[in-house]
Amino acid sequence: MSVSTPSLRTERPRLRPFTAADGDDIYRLQSDPVVLQYWDSPPWTDRASIAR
């Protein structure tokens, strides 16, 4: 079963599915140990993680 990612648009923030253009920003977040200190996965060390 496939579930689509919802989009949410309000006066200020907007929630939408990730696109290829978001790759660098996602990598910057996912490779920062401070951002991930409470997550159950280690920081990314390989930019190939963006594609996954």
PDB file with one MODEL, atoms N, CA, C and O in Angstrom:
MODEL        1
ATOM      1  N   MET A   1       0.851  -1.176   0.000  1.00  0.00           N
ATOM      2  CA  MET A   1       0.000   0.000   0.000  1.00  0.00           C
ATOM      3  C   MET A   1       0.894   1.236   0.000  1.00  0.00           C
ATOM      4  O   MET A   1       1.861   1.303   0.759  1.00  0.00           O
ATOM      5  N   SER A   2       0.581   2.196  -0.835  1.00  0.00           N
ATOM      6  CA  SER A   2       1.346   3.426  -0.941  1.00  0.00           C
ATOM      7  C   SER A   2       0.564   4.570  -0.317  1.00  0.00           C
ATOM      8  O   SER A   2      -0.634   4.722  -0.555  1.00  0.00           O
ATOM      9  N   VAL A   3       1.248   5.365   0.477  1.00  0.00           N
ATOM     10  CA  VAL A   3       0.619   6.514   1.111  1.00  0.00           C
ATOM     11  C   VAL A   3       1.297   7.761   0.564  1.00  0.00           C
ATOM     12  O   VAL A   3       2.524   7.858   0.591  1.00  0.00           O
ATOM     13  N   SER A   4       0.528   8.699   0.077  1.00  0.00           N
ATOM     14  CA  SER A   4       1.114   9.916  -0.471  1.00  0.00           C
ATOM     15  C   SER A   4       1.494  10.869   0.655  1.00  0.00           C
ATOM     16  O   SER A   4       0.893  10.862   1.730  1.00  0.00           O
ATOM     17  N   THR A   5       2.495  11.679   0.386  1.00  0.00           N
ATOM     18  CA  THR A   5       2.937  12.681   1.354  1.00  0.00           C
ATOM     19  C   THR A   5       2.034  13.896   1.233  1.00  0.00           C
ATOM     20  O   THR A   5       1.860  14.425   0.136  1.00  0.00           O
ATOM     21  N   PRO A   6       1.463  14.344   2.329  1.00  0.00           N
ATOM     22  CA  PRO A   6       0.551  15.482   2.253  1.00  0.00           C
ATOM     23  C   PRO A   6       1.307  16.793   2.067  1.00  0.00           C
ATOM     24  O   PRO A   6       2.492  16.889   2.387  1.00  0.00           O
ATOM     25  N   SER A   7       0.624  17.780   1.558  1.00  0.00           N
ATOM     26  CA  SER A   7       1.135  19.143   1.488  1.00  0.00           C
ATOM     27  C   SER A   7       0.262  20.000   2.387  1.00  0.00           C
ATOM     28  O   SER A   7      -0.948  19.793   2.471  1.00  0.00           O
ATOM     29  N   LEU A   8       0.871  20.948   3.049  1.00  0.00           N
ATOM     30  CA  LEU A   8       0.151  21.833   3.946  1.00  0.00           C
ATOM     31  C   LEU A   8       0.652  23.244   3.701  1.00  0.00           C
ATOM     32  O   LEU A   8       1.853  23.502   3.786  1.00  0.00           O
ATOM     33  N   ARG A   9      -0.243  24.145   3.401  1.00  0.00           N
ATOM     34  CA  ARG A   9       0.139  25.526   3.151  1.00  0.00           C
ATOM     35  C   ARG A   9      -0.649  26.408   4.108  1.00  0.00           C
ATOM     36  O   ARG A   9      -1.877  26.345   4.163  1.00  0.00           O
ATOM     37  N   THR A  10       0.075  27.230   4.861  1.00  0.00           N
ATOM     38  CA  THR A  10      -0.558  28.177   5.770  1.00  0.00           C
ATOM     39  C   THR A  10      -0.063  29.574   5.407  1.00  0.00           C
ATOM     40  O   THR A  10       0.618  29.760   4.398  1.00  0.00           O
ATOM     41  N   GLU A  11      -0.407  30.537   6.225  1.00  0.00           N
ATOM     42  CA  GLU A  11       0.014  31.907   5.935  1.00  0.00           C
ATOM     43  C   GLU A  11       1.532  32.036   5.867  1.00  0.00           C
ATOM     44  O   GLU A  11       2.043  32.776   5.026  1.00  0.00           O
ATOM     45  N   ARG A  12       2.267  31.333   6.734  1.00  0.00           N
ATOM     46  CA  ARG A  12       3.722  31.437   6.734  1.00  0.00           C
ATOM     47  C   ARG A  12       4.413  30.135   6.347  1.00  0.00           C
ATOM     48  O   ARG A  12       5.005  30.076   5.269  1.00  0.00           O
ATOM     49  N   PRO A  13       4.370  29.095   7.166  1.00  0.00           N
ATOM     50  CA  PRO A  13       5.103  27.879   6.791  1.00  0.00           C
ATOM     51  C   PRO A  13       4.379  27.063   5.725  1.00  0.00           C
ATOM     52  O   PRO A  13       3.167  27.167   5.533  1.00  0.00           O
ATOM     53  N   ARG A  14       5.177  26.252   5.044  1.00  0.00           N
ATOM     54  CA  ARG A  14       4.615  25.350   4.044  1.00  0.00           C
ATOM     55  C   ARG A  14       5.276  23.990   4.216  1.00  0.00           C
ATOM     56  O   ARG A  14       6.502  23.897   4.269  1.00  0.00           O
ATOM     57  N   LEU A  15       4.484  22.953   4.301  1.00  0.00           N
ATOM     58  CA  LEU A  15       4.963  21.583   4.405  1.00  0.00           C
ATOM     59  C   LEU A  15       4.666  20.900   3.085  1.00  0.00           C
ATOM     60  O   LEU A  15       3.527  20.906   2.617  1.00  0.00           O
ATOM     61  N   ARG A  16       5.696  20.308   2.480  1.00  0.00           N
ATOM     62  CA  ARG A  16       5.537  19.661   1.184  1.00  0.00           C
ATOM     63  C   ARG A  16       6.508  18.505   1.089  1.00  0.00           C
ATOM     64  O   ARG A  16       7.450  18.434   1.878  1.00  0.00           O
ATOM     65  N   PRO A  17       6.310  17.605   0.159  1.00  0.00           N
ATOM     66  CA  PRO A  17       7.268  16.508  -0.029  1.00  0.00           C
ATOM     67  C   PRO A  17       8.619  17.053  -0.471  1.00  0.00           C
ATOM     68  O   PRO A  17       8.697  18.104  -1.108  1.00  0.00           O
ATOM     69  N   PHE A  18       9.675  16.335  -0.129  1.00  0.00           N
ATOM     70  CA  PHE A  18      11.009  16.734  -0.573  1.00  0.00           C
ATOM     71  C   PHE A  18      11.130  16.602  -2.080  1.00  0.00           C
ATOM     72  O   PHE A  18      10.475  15.764  -2.700  1.00  0.00           O
ATOM     73  N   THR A  19      11.977  17.441  -2.659  1.00  0.00           N
ATOM     74  CA  THR A  19      12.301  17.348  -4.080  1.00  0.00           C
ATOM     75  C   THR A  19      13.807  17.215  -4.217  1.00  0.00           C
ATOM     76  O   THR A  19      14.533  17.364  -3.234  1.00  0.00           O
ATOM     77  N   ALA A  20      14.285  16.937  -5.422  1.00  0.00           N
ATOM     78  CA  ALA A  20      15.719  16.824  -5.666  1.00  0.00           C
ATOM     79  C   ALA A  20      16.442  18.129  -5.316  1.00  0.00           C
ATOM     80  O   ALA A  20      17.607  18.103  -4.920  1.00  0.00           O
ATOM     81  N   ALA A  21      15.774  19.240  -5.456  1.00  0.00           N
ATOM     82  CA  ALA A  21      16.379  20.537  -5.138  1.00  0.00           C
ATOM     83  C   ALA A  21      16.657  20.697  -3.641  1.00  0.00           C
ATOM     84  O   ALA A  21      17.439  21.566  -3.254  1.00  0.00           O
ATOM     85  N   ASP A  22      16.039  19.884  -2.802  1.00  0.00           N
ATOM     86  CA  ASP A  22      16.238  19.956  -1.350  1.00  0.00           C
ATOM     87  C   ASP A  22      17.456  19.159  -0.878  1.00  0.00           C
ATOM     88  O   ASP A  22      17.803  19.207   0.302  1.00  0.00           O
ATOM     89  N   GLY A  23      18.101  18.434  -1.778  1.00  0.00           N
ATOM     90  CA  GLY A  23      19.165  17.506  -1.402  1.00  0.00           C
ATOM     91  C   GLY A  23      20.271  18.101  -0.554  1.00  0.00           C
ATOM     92  O   GLY A  23      20.641  17.514   0.463  1.00  0.00           O
ATOM     93  N   ASP A  24      20.807  19.241  -0.938  1.00  0.00           N
ATOM     94  CA  ASP A  24      21.908  19.841  -0.176  1.00  0.00           C
ATOM     95  C   ASP A  24      21.471  20.242   1.230  1.00  0.00           C
ATOM     96  O   ASP A  24      22.213  20.056   2.194  1.00  0.00           O
ATOM     97  N   ASP A  25      20.270  20.788   1.341  1.00  0.00           N
ATOM     98  CA  ASP A  25      19.764  21.187   2.663  1.00  0.00           C
ATOM     99  C   ASP A  25      19.513  19.976   3.556  1.00  0.00           C
ATOM    100  O   ASP A  25      19.810  20.007   4.750  1.00  0.00           O
ATOM    101  N   ILE A  26      18.968  18.916   2.978  1.00  0.00           N
ATOM    102  CA  ILE A  26      18.726  17.692   3.745  1.00  0.00           C
ATOM    103  C   ILE A  26      20.050  17.100   4.218  1.00  0.00           C
ATOM    104  O   ILE A  26      20.173  16.685   5.371  1.00  0.00           O
ATOM    105  N   TYR A  27      21.022  17.062   3.340  1.00  0.00           N
ATOM    106  CA  TYR A  27      22.331  16.528   3.725  1.00  0.00           C
ATOM    107  C   TYR A  27      22.943  17.357   4.855  1.00  0.00           C
ATOM    108  O   TYR A  27      23.509  16.803   5.798  1.00  0.00           O
ATOM    109  N   ARG A  28      22.830  18.665   4.761  1.00  0.00           N
ATOM    110  CA  ARG A  28      23.381  19.548   5.801  1.00  0.00           C
ATOM    111  C   ARG A  28      22.753  19.230   7.161  1.00  0.00           C
ATOM    112  O   ARG A  28      23.456  19.196   8.172  1.00  0.00           O
ATOM    113  N   LEU A  29      21.456  19.000   7.194  1.00  0.00           N
ATOM    114  CA  LEU A  29      20.789  18.641   8.454  1.00  0.00           C
ATOM    115  C   LEU A  29      21.179  17.245   8.930  1.00  0.00           C
ATOM    116  O   LEU A  29      21.537  17.057  10.093  1.00  0.00           O
ATOM    117  N   GLN A  30      21.108  16.270   8.027  1.00  0.00           N
ATOM    118  CA  GLN A  30      21.333  14.874   8.399  1.00  0.00           C
ATOM    119  C   GLN A  30      22.795  14.557   8.705  1.00  0.00           C
ATOM    120  O   GLN A  30      23.082  13.497   9.262  1.00  0.00           O
ATOM    121  N   SER A  31      23.712  15.433   8.364  1.00  0.00           N
ATOM    122  CA  SER A  31      25.121  15.184   8.656  1.00  0.00           C
ATOM    123  C   SER A  31      25.597  15.963   9.882  1.00  0.00           C
ATOM    124  O   SER A  31      26.776  15.902  10.232  1.00  0.00           O
ATOM    125  N   ASP A  32      24.705  16.685  10.528  1.00  0.00           N
ATOM    126  CA  ASP A  32      25.056  17.492  11.703  1.00  0.00           C
ATOM    127  C   ASP A  32      24.790  16.684  12.976  1.00  0.00           C
ATOM    128  O   ASP A  32      23.638  16.379  13.284  1.00  0.00           O
ATOM    129  N   PRO A  33      25.851  16.335  13.720  1.00  0.00           N
ATOM    130  CA  PRO A  33      25.667  15.524  14.940  1.00  0.00           C
ATOM    131  C   PRO A  33      24.781  16.204  15.992  1.00  0.00           C
ATOM    132  O   PRO A  33      24.089  15.523  16.748  1.00  0.00           O
ATOM    133  N   VAL A  34      24.799  17.529  16.044  1.00  0.00           N
ATOM    134  CA  VAL A  34      23.961  18.234  17.024  1.00  0.00           C
ATOM    135  C   VAL A  34      22.481  18.076  16.664  1.00  0.00           C
ATOM    136  O   VAL A  34      21.647  17.872  17.546  1.00  0.00           O
ATOM    137  N   VAL A  35      22.162  18.169  15.394  1.00  0.00           N
ATOM    138  CA  VAL A  35      20.770  18.008  14.950  1.00  0.00           C
ATOM    139  C   VAL A  35      20.285  16.593  15.259  1.00  0.00           C
ATOM    140  O   VAL A  35      19.133  16.402  15.649  1.00  0.00           O
ATOM    141  N   LEU A  36      21.158  15.605  15.087  1.00  0.00           N
ATOM    142  CA  LEU A  36      20.749  14.203  15.227  1.00  0.00           C
ATOM    143  C   LEU A  36      21.022  13.603  16.608  1.00  0.00           C
ATOM    144  O   LEU A  36      20.906  12.390  16.778  1.00  0.00           O
ATOM    145  N   GLN A  37      21.374  14.406  17.572  1.00  0.00           N
ATOM    146  CA  GLN A  37      21.754  13.845  18.875  1.00  0.00           C
ATOM    147  C   GLN A  37      20.648  13.018  19.531  1.00  0.00           C
ATOM    148  O   GLN A  37      20.954  12.128  20.324  1.00  0.00           O
ATOM    149  N   TYR A  38      19.404  13.274  19.234  1.00  0.00           N
ATOM    150  CA  TYR A  38      18.310  12.513  19.832  1.00  0.00           C
ATOM    151  C   TYR A  38      17.621  11.579  18.840  1.00  0.00           C
ATOM    152  O   TYR A  38      16.590  10.992  19.171  1.00  0.00           O
ATOM    153  N   TRP A  39      18.156  11.429  17.650  1.00  0.00           N
ATOM    154  CA  TRP A  39      17.610  10.526  16.642  1.00  0.00           C
ATOM    155  C   TRP A  39      18.214   9.153  16.827  1.00  0.00           C
ATOM    156  O   TRP A  39      19.218   8.995  17.521  1.00  0.00           O
ATOM    157  N   ASP A  40      17.606   8.169  16.212  1.00  0.00           N
ATOM    158  CA  ASP A  40      18.095   6.796  16.347  1.00  0.00           C
ATOM    159  C   ASP A  40      18.999   6.384  15.184  1.00  0.00           C
ATOM    160  O   ASP A  40      19.176   5.192  14.932  1.00  0.00           O
ATOM    161  N   SER A  41      19.570   7.358  14.476  1.00  0.00           N
ATOM    162  CA  SER A  41      20.492   7.042  13.391  1.00  0.00           C
ATOM    163  C   SER A  41      21.705   7.959  13.468  1.00  0.00           C
ATOM    164  O   SER A  41      21.602   9.094  13.934  1.00  0.00           O
ATOM    165  N   PRO A  42      22.845   7.473  13.015  1.00  0.00           N
ATOM    166  CA  PRO A  42      24.058   8.303  13.065  1.00  0.00           C
ATOM    167  C   PRO A  42      24.022   9.369  11.966  1.00  0.00           C
ATOM    168  O   PRO A  42      23.284   9.233  10.990  1.00  0.00           O
ATOM    169  N   PRO A  43      24.815  10.422  12.126  1.00  0.00           N
ATOM    170  CA  PRO A  43      24.895  11.445  11.075  1.00  0.00           C
ATOM    171  C   PRO A  43      25.407  10.855   9.766  1.00  0.00           C
ATOM    172  O   PRO A  43      26.228   9.938   9.764  1.00  0.00           O
ATOM    173  N   TRP A  44      24.916  11.388   8.663  1.00  0.00           N
ATOM    174  CA  TRP A  44      25.374  10.954   7.358  1.00  0.00           C
ATOM    175  C   TRP A  44      26.817  11.396   7.140  1.00  0.00           C
ATOM    176  O   TRP A  44      27.199  12.495   7.543  1.00  0.00           O
ATOM    177  N   THR A  45      27.596  10.566   6.519  1.00  0.00           N
ATOM    178  CA  THR A  45      28.986  10.904   6.179  1.00  0.00           C
ATOM    179  C   THR A  45      29.241  10.810   4.688  1.00  0.00           C
ATOM    180  O   THR A  45      30.333  11.125   4.216  1.00  0.00           O
ATOM    181  N   ASP A  46      28.235  10.377   3.948  1.00  0.00           N
ATOM    182  CA  ASP A  46      28.365  10.138   2.516  1.00  0.00           C
ATOM    183  C   ASP A  46      27.242  10.855   1.778  1.00  0.00           C
ATOM    184  O   ASP A  46      26.066  10.626   2.059  1.00  0.00           O
ATOM    185  N   ARG A  47      27.602  11.719   0.839  1.00  0.00           N
ATOM    186  CA  ARG A  47      26.591  12.479   0.097  1.00  0.00           C
ATOM    187  C   ARG A  47      25.675  11.556  -0.732  1.00  0.00           C
ATOM    188  O   ARG A  47      24.597  11.981  -1.149  1.00  0.00           O
ATOM    189  N   ALA A  48      26.083  10.321  -0.972  1.00  0.00           N
ATOM    190  CA  ALA A  48      25.225   9.382  -1.701  1.00  0.00           C
ATOM    191  C   ALA A  48      23.951   9.079  -0.893  1.00  0.00           C
ATOM    192  O   ALA A  48      22.969   8.583  -1.447  1.00  0.00           O
ATOM    193  N   SER A  49      23.968   9.371   0.391  1.00  0.00           N
ATOM    194  CA  SER A  49      22.782   9.169   1.238  1.00  0.00           C
ATOM    195  C   SER A  49      21.614  10.032   0.769  1.00  0.00           C
ATOM    196  O   SER A  49      20.458   9.695   1.027  1.00  0.00           O
ATOM    197  N   ILE A  50      21.894  11.127   0.093  1.00  0.00           N
ATOM    198  CA  ILE A  50      20.839  12.016  -0.375  1.00  0.00           C
ATOM    199  C   ILE A  50      19.883  11.259  -1.297  1.00  0.00           C
ATOM    200  O   ILE A  50      18.665  11.401  -1.186  1.00  0.00           O
ATOM    201  N   ALA A  51      20.430  10.465  -2.196  1.00  0.00           N
ATOM    202  CA  ALA A  51      19.603   9.744  -3.155  1.00  0.00           C
ATOM    203  C   ALA A  51      18.716   8.698  -2.502  1.00  0.00           C
ATOM    204  O   ALA A  51      17.625   8.410  -2.994  1.00  0.00           O
ATOM    205  N   ARG A  52      19.180   8.129  -1.394  1.00  0.00           N
ATOM    206  CA  ARG A  52      18.381   7.106  -0.701  1.00  0.00           C
ATOM    207  C   ARG A  52      17.270   7.765   0.048  1.00  0.00           C
ATOM    208  O   ARG A  52      16.477   7.087   0.702  1.00  0.00           O
TER     209      ARG A  52
ENDMDL
END
